[in-house]
Structures are given as structure tokens and as C-alpha cells.
Amino acid sequence: MQDVQGGHIWIIVGIIGQVLFFIRFFVQWLASERAGKSVMPMAFWYFSIMGGLILFAYALWRQDPVFILGQSVGIVIYSRNLYLIRKEANLAKDR
């Protein structure tokens, strides 16, 4: 019985990850519509990391190597983008 309940919890975790991943696209679309051009707001990257980490945990639970690989690479890329954005902002502040 515990496996069934634990499985249900992980299904909910996976759904939450997917919802966060969807929100990132929604946030990006709204920001672009408001600006009248393609915009990538910081929230996009934060939702990407949060959704990616949750989906990575879900993929580990599922023991799905394809899903694990895809999410782990994405998390690295999202983190790197945030690092570069912050680095650029800090350089701009110092000028």
C-alpha cells in the first residue's frame, strides 16, 4: 500500500514540475507581448530551474535515463544563463 501512495505523491510532484515548466513559457509570452518584442524575463529562468529540478527528481524516481539526461542538461544551461545575466548586471553596476 505504501508503494501506491508513494507513487501517487511522485505523480503529483511530476505534475507540479510540468506546471512550473509551462508557467515559464506563459511568463515569457506575456513579457514579450507587453514589450512588443521577444523578451526573456528573469522569471523564465527561475521557473526553468525550479521545474527542471522537480522534473529531475521525478525522473530519478521513475528511473528514466532519457528523462534524467534531458533534465540534467537543461538545469546546467538554465543555471549558466542566470549566472551570465547576473555577471552582466554586476558589470553594468560597476561602470
FENNORFEN-V457323 format. One record per pair of residues at least 12 apart in sequence whose C-alpha atoms are under 6 Angstrom apart, sorted by the first residue. I is the first residue (numbers start at 1). J is the second residue. D is the distance in Angstrom with one decimal. If there is no record, write none. Layout:
I J D
I J D
//
This chain:
14 55 5.7
14 58 5.5
17 51 4.4
17 54 5.1
17 55 5.2
20 47 5.8
20 51 4.9
21 48 5.9
21 51 5.0
24 44 4.6
24 47 5.3
28 40 5.8
45 78 5.9
49 75 5.7
52 71 5.7
52 75 5.9
56 68 5.8
56 71 5.5
//
